[in-house]
């Protein structure tokens, strides 16, 4: 069995792994829920609806920017829940909420610690402007070695093209081979399942209570941690020998 420290580069999902995607989405949906008299709607049910519709929309419009996808998803969620049709302004506000989604408490410190030992690359289903907002505001300006977004690639994970794009990029920029990359992510659907199709090793950051991206298929992973901070602890423990 390989060790974490055998890898040269960590390829990160961001939203769900580093940024608290679910809290962000639920907060951004709250005005819709309150408007329709459902402020206390079941969290898991709402996230399952959001997750399914978002994934369907990404597959239908792979060239749309993520904030545009969310803007289109918002009225579809309302329709699914038999709510009043939201206004264009309400849909746009939901799409523009990405930069306000909070980080997990351990994220920034863990990123700094891990960056002492690995190249750090983003492979995210986000658009460039929204990621820049998250980086500046929520990640305290943390600098990744490369940022590869769905906007750059022209498709959304779990499309295998996104991973192949990442492999080519890290080979060209850093001389890192695909077997030296560890996919580090929360979502089974977006990251671990497709990563395993390509023979990748993966580290599952299994955030407590996570719903979106974790579906009925048996989970696939090589390492499993509750938080990114726990993974950083494990790396440091390996290095201590």
N, C-alpha and C positions, 0 to 999 in steps of 0.2 A: 504493500500500500504506500502510495506517495505521501509525502508530508506537505503541509501547507507551504513550507519554506522552499520546496522544490520548484515552485512556480516563480516566474519572473514578472508576471503582469496580472492584475486583477481587472476584469471587465465588469463594470457595475450597471445593474439596473438602478435607477434613482428613485422613481416614484413608487413607493411601497417598501423600498429597502432602506433608503437614506432619508427621503421625505415621506412624511406620514400621509400617503395618498388617500387613505380611507377617511381619516379625520378631515382632511381638506375637502374632499368631495361632500361629505355629510354636512359640513359647515356651509358650503356653497349651495347645497340643496335646501337648507333650512328655510329661506324665504319662500320657496315654492310650497313646502310643507305647511308653513304657517298660513299662507294665503288660502290654502285649501282645507284648513282646519284639521291638519294631521301632524302637529308638531312632534308628537311622540311615536311616530311610525316605527315599526320594528327595524332596527339597524341592519340585521342580516338580510332581511327581505329587500330592503332598499338597495343595499350594496350589490346583491345578486342581479337585480334589475339593471342597475347602472353598468355593471361589469359586462353583462351579456350584450346590451345595446351598444355600448362603447366598442366592444370587439367587433361586432357586426358592422358598425359604421367605419371602423378603421379598414376592414377588409374591402368594403365597398368603395372607399375613397382613399386609397393608399397615398395619393399625392397631396392630400389636404394637410395643412398644418394642424398640430394637435389642438390648439386653442379653437380652431375652426371646427374640428371634430366635436369638441365638447359643446360648442355653440349649437351644433346640429343635434346633439344627443339630448340636450335639455328638454326640448319640446316633445321628443319621443318618449322620454321617461315620464313626462307629465301625461301623455296620451296613454301609455301603458298602465298608469295608476288611476286612469279615469279622472284626472284633474282638469281644471280649467286651463285652456291654452295660454301659455305664458306670452308676454310681450317680447318683441324683438330686443328691447333693452335688457330684459331679464335674461334672455338667452345669452346675450353678449356678456353680461356680467358673470354668468357661470363660466363661460369660456375663458374669460380674463382672470379667473380666480387662481390660476395655477401658481403664480408667484407668491401668493399668500398662504399656500399650504405649508404647515409647519414641519420642521425637521424632527426626527426622533431625538430624544435627549442625548443619546450616546453618539450621534452621527459625526459631528464635527471633530470631536476628540479622537474617535476611532479612525477617521480618515487621515488625520495628521499622523497618528501612530503607524498605520499601515503604509503610508507613503514613504516612511523611512526604509522600507524593505522591498517595495514593489513599484513598478510603473502602474499608474492609476488611470484607467480609461472609462469613460462613460459610453454605454450603449443603451440609449433610451428612446422610448416612443414619444418624445417631446419635440416641440419646435424650438428653434434657437433663441428667439426672444424670450420665451417663457422660461427656458433653462437659465438664461442670463439673469433674470429676475430672481429665481430661486438661489442661484449661486451668490449673487450680491447680497441679498437680504437674509436668506435663511441659512446659507452655508458659510457665511462670514467671509466670502471671497476666496474660499479654498480653491486652489488651482489644480485641476486635473492635467495629466500629461496630454490627453486628447479627449475631445468631446465629439461623439458621433451620434447624430440624432436621426429620427425618422425623416425629418425634413431634408437632411443631407442625402439620405439613402434612397428615398422615394418609396418606402414601404414600411410597414409596422411589424414588429415582432408579434407573433411567432414565426413570421416569414423567415426561412433559412437564409435568404439574401442578406438580411441584416447582419447575421453572424459571419457570413463569408466576406462581406464588406469590411467588417472589423478585422478578420484574419489578415486580409490583404493590407489594410492600413497599418497594423502594428508590425507586420513584417517589413514594410517599406520604411516606416519611421524609426523603428527601434530594433529591427533585426530579431524580433521575437517570433518564434514558431508557434503554431496553433496549440501544440501539446504543452506549451509553457504558459498558456492562458488559463486562469481559473475564473469561470463565470460566477459572480457573486450577486445573489438576487433573492428576493422573496417569492416572486410569482412562479409557480410551477408551469402554468399555461404559457406564459410569455418567454420564459428563460430556461428552466430546467428541462422541460420536455423537448423543446427543439434543440437545446444544447446537446442532450444525450443522443439525438439522432445523428449528430455530427461527431460523436465520440468525445465530447468535452468532459472534463472534470468540473464539478460544480459544488459550490458552497451555498447551502440553503439558509438564508437568514429568515427563520420562521417566526416572524413577528406575532406576538400573542394576539389571538382572536382574528387574524387576517382572513378575510373572505375573498376579496377580489383577486383573481388569478390562481386561486387554489380550488380546483374543481374535483370531479369524481374519480379521476384517474389516480392510481397509486402514486405517491410522491417518489421522485427520482432525485438522488443527490449522492455526493461522496462525503460531505461534511454537513453537519446541521448545528446551527447556533440560534439561540433566542434573540440575540442582538448582534449588531456589527461590533459593538464593544467587546462582546464575548469572543468573537473571532480574533480581534486584535490581541486579546489576552492569550489565546491559544498560540498565535504566531510568536509572541514574545516568550512564551513558555518553551516552545520548540527551540528557539534561539539560545535560551539559557542552558539547554542541554539536559 
